[in-house]
Amino acid sequence: MRDLSTFKGCPAPTPVTLKGRFVTVEGYDREKHLEALWDGLGGMGINSLLTYFTQPDFAGIGDFDTWLAAAQSKGGWVTHVFHDNKTGKVVGMASYMRADPANGVVEVGGVAHGPSMSRSPLATEAHYLMARHVFDDLGYRRYEWKCHNENKPSKTTAKRYGFTFEGVFRQHMLSKGKNRDTAWFSIIDGEWPVVKAGFEAWLAPENFDSEGRQVRRLEDIRAGLAMGGAA
C-alpha cells in the first residue's frame, strides 16, 4: 500500500513523445498534424467512427479543427496522436483529460482509432505507453477511462487493457441531443505493476507468430500474472 503521508501531488500532464516498437505517441501540433489526423481517422468517415462522442457531426475538417481546438483550450485536453512506426502515418488519437494533479488522478479520453489500427498491436501499445507515462513518469494514483454506456466496443477495450469497471453514472450528460449514461473504469497504482507486466509480455516479439498473430491473449497473460504465474 502506498504511503500517502508525504504525497505532494503530481505534475500536470503535458505533450510528450513516447516511442514503442509499433507506434509512437506524440503531442498534437495543429500545423503538423491536423490534416494527417483527419485523414488517418477516415476523413468524412470520422462521423461514424465518433458516433459516441458528444459533439455534433462534422461537416468537414474545419469543424473538426474547431472542435479539437476548443477541447484543448477550454476542456483542458492534452491531445496526442499515434504514428504507425512502419509508415510514419498518423493513425489515431487520445487525450489526457480532467487532470487532478493534487490527488493524482487523470483520465484518458477522446480516444479514436483509425481504420489502419484495426487488428494490429498499434492501439494496445499506444495505450500501454500512455498509461506507463502516467504511472511511472508522473506518479499518478488513478487512471480513468469513461465511455457512453451503449458503446460496447469501448467497454470491451477498457476491460482488455486492464481497467476495472466501477459502475454507470446515469443521466451523466447530453450527447447529440440525447441522454448519455456513462460507464466508468479505472486502473489504480496498486494494480499497475501487473497490468504493466501483462502489456509488456503481450507486446513481446515472442508473443506473435510469423504472420503477426498473437500467441496469447492479453487478458490471459494478465490473469496468469495476477495469480502469481509467469508472464
C-alpha positions in Angstrom: 0.0 0.0 0.0 1.4 3.4 -1.0 2.3 5.7 1.9 0.4 8.9 1.2 1.5 10.8 4.3 4.1 12.7 2.2 2.2 12.8 -1.1 2.6 16.2 -2.7 0.6 15.7 -5.8 1.8 15.0 -9.4 2.9 17.1 -12.3 0.1 18.0 -14.7 0.2 16.1 -18.0 1.9 17.9 -20.9 2.5 16.9 -24.5 5.1 14.2 -24.7 6.7 11.9 -27.2 6.6 8.2 -26.3 8.2 5.7 -28.6 7.3 2.0 -28.8 8.1 -0.9 -31.2 5.0 -0.5 -33.3 3.8 3.1 -32.6 4.9 6.5 -31.5 2.7 8.7 -29.4 3.3 12.4 -30.0 1.7 15.6 -28.6 -0.8 17.1 -31.1 0.5 20.1 -33.1 -2.2 21.6 -35.2 0.1 22.8 -38.0 1.8 19.5 -38.2 -1.0 17.0 -37.5 -4.4 18.4 -38.4 -4.7 17.1 -41.9 -2.9 13.9 -41.2 -5.1 13.2 -38.3 -8.3 13.9 -40.2 -7.1 11.6 -43.0 -6.0 8.9 -40.6 -9.4 8.9 -38.9 -11.1 8.4 -42.2 -11.9 12.0 -43.4 -15.7 12.4 -43.6 -16.0 8.8 -42.3 -14.9 10.2 -38.9 -18.6 10.8 -38.0 -19.3 7.1 -37.9 -16.1 6.5 -36.0 -17.0 9.1 -33.4 -20.7 8.0 -33.0 -20.5 8.1 -29.2 -18.6 11.4 -28.9 -20.8 14.2 -27.6 -20.2 16.8 -30.3 -22.4 17.2 -33.4 -21.3 15.5 -36.6 -18.6 17.4 -38.5 -19.4 19.0 -41.9 -15.7 18.9 -42.8 -12.1 19.3 -41.5 -12.9 22.9 -40.4 -15.5 21.7 -37.9 -13.1 19.0 -36.6 -10.3 21.6 -36.2 -12.7 24.0 -34.3 -13.9 21.2 -32.0 -10.4 19.9 -31.2 -9.0 23.4 -30.6 -11.9 24.1 -28.1 -11.4 20.7 -26.4 -7.8 21.7 -25.7 -8.2 25.4 -24.9 -11.5 25.1 -22.9 -11.7 21.5 -22.0 -8.1 21.1 -20.9 -7.4 18.1 -23.2 -3.7 17.3 -23.7 -4.2 15.6 -27.1 -1.7 13.1 -28.6 -1.6 11.4 -32.0 -0.5 7.9 -32.8 2.1 7.3 -35.6 2.5 3.9 -37.2 6.2 3.3 -37.0 6.2 1.4 -40.3 4.5 4.0 -42.4 5.0 7.2 -40.3 1.3 8.0 -40.8 -1.0 9.3 -38.1 -3.5 6.6 -37.4 -5.3 7.7 -34.2 -5.5 9.9 -31.2 -6.2 10.1 -27.4 -6.0 12.8 -24.8 -5.2 13.2 -21.2 -8.3 14.8 -19.7 -9.7 16.2 -16.4 -6.4 16.0 -14.7 -6.4 16.4 -10.9 -2.7 16.6 -10.1 -3.3 17.3 -6.4 -5.0 13.9 -6.0 -3.0 12.1 -8.7 -6.0 11.4 -10.9 -6.3 11.7 -14.7 -8.5 10.3 -17.5 -7.6 9.1 -20.9 -10.4 10.1 -23.3 -11.2 11.4 -26.8 -10.0 8.0 -28.0 -10.2 7.5 -31.7 -8.5 4.6 -33.5 -8.4 5.0 -37.3 -9.1 2.1 -39.7 -5.5 1.1 -40.1 -5.2 0.4 -36.3 -7.8 -2.4 -36.5 -6.5 -5.9 -35.8 -2.9 -4.7 -35.1 -0.8 -4.2 -32.0 -0.8 -0.4 -32.5 -3.7 0.5 -30.2 -2.5 -1.8 -27.4 1.0 -0.4 -27.5 -0.2 3.3 -27.7 -2.4 2.9 -24.6 0.4 1.0 -22.8 2.7 3.9 -23.5 0.2 6.5 -22.3 -0.6 4.6 -19.1 3.1 3.9 -18.4 3.8 7.6 -18.7 1.0 8.5 -16.2 2.1 5.9 -13.6 5.8 5.6 -14.0 6.9 9.1 -15.1 4.3 11.3 -13.5 3.4 9.2 -10.4 -0.4 9.2 -10.7 -2.5 7.1 -8.4 -5.6 6.6 -10.6 -6.1 6.4 -14.4 -9.6 6.6 -15.7 -11.5 5.5 -18.8 -15.1 6.7 -19.4 -17.4 6.0 -22.3 -21.1 6.0 -23.3 -22.7 3.1 -21.7 -24.0 1.9 -25.1 -20.5 1.9 -26.5 -19.8 -1.8 -26.2 -16.5 -1.8 -28.2 -15.1 0.9 -25.9 -16.2 -1.1 -22.7 -14.6 -4.3 -24.1 -11.4 -2.4 -24.9 -11.2 -0.9 -21.5 -11.5 -4.3 -19.8 -9.0 -5.8 -22.2 -6.4 -3.1 -21.3 -6.9 -3.9 -17.6 -9.3 -1.2 -16.5 -11.7 -2.2 -13.8 -15.4 -1.4 -14.3 -16.7 0.7 -11.5 -20.3 1.4 -12.4 -22.6 3.6 -14.5 -23.4 7.3 -13.9 -27.0 7.6 -15.0 -28.0 10.7 -17.0 -24.5 11.9 -16.7 -24.7 14.2 -19.7 -26.3 15.0 -23.0 -24.8 13.6 -26.2 -26.1 14.7 -29.6 -29.4 15.8 -28.1 -29.9 12.5 -26.2 -29.2 11.2 -22.7 -25.9 9.6 -22.1 -25.3 7.2 -19.2 -21.6 6.9 -18.7 -19.6 3.8 -17.8 -16.6 4.4 -15.5 -13.4 2.3 -15.5 -10.1 2.8 -13.8 -6.6 1.4 -13.1 -5.1 2.3 -9.8 -1.4 2.4 -8.9 -1.5 -0.8 -6.8 -2.8 -2.7 -9.9 -0.4 -1.1 -12.4 2.6 -3.5 -11.9 0.5 -6.5 -13.0 -1.2 -4.5 -15.8 2.2 -3.2 -17.0 3.8 -6.7 -17.0 0.8 -8.0 -18.9 1.2 -5.3 -21.6 4.9 -5.9 -21.9 4.5 -9.7 -22.2 1.8 -9.4 -24.8 3.8 -6.9 -26.8 7.0 -9.0 -26.7 8.1 -10.4 -30.1 7.7 -14.0 -29.0 4.0 -13.4 -28.4 3.5 -13.1 -32.2 3.7 -15.8 -34.8 5.3 -15.5 -38.2 2.1 -13.9 -39.6 1.9 -11.3 -36.8 -0.9 -13.0 -34.9 -1.0 -13.1 -31.1 0.0 -16.3 -29.4 -1.6 -15.5 -26.1 -4.4 -13.0 -25.3 -3.6 -10.0 -23.1 -6.4 -10.9 -20.7 -5.0 -14.5 -20.2 -1.5 -13.2 -19.7 -2.6 -10.7 -17.0 -4.8 -13.3 -15.3 -1.8 -15.6 -15.0 0.3 -12.8 -13.6 -2.4 -11.9 -11.0 -2.4 -15.5 -9.8 1.4 -15.4 -9.4 2.3 -17.2 -12.6 5.0 -16.4 -15.1 4.4 -13.8 -17.8 
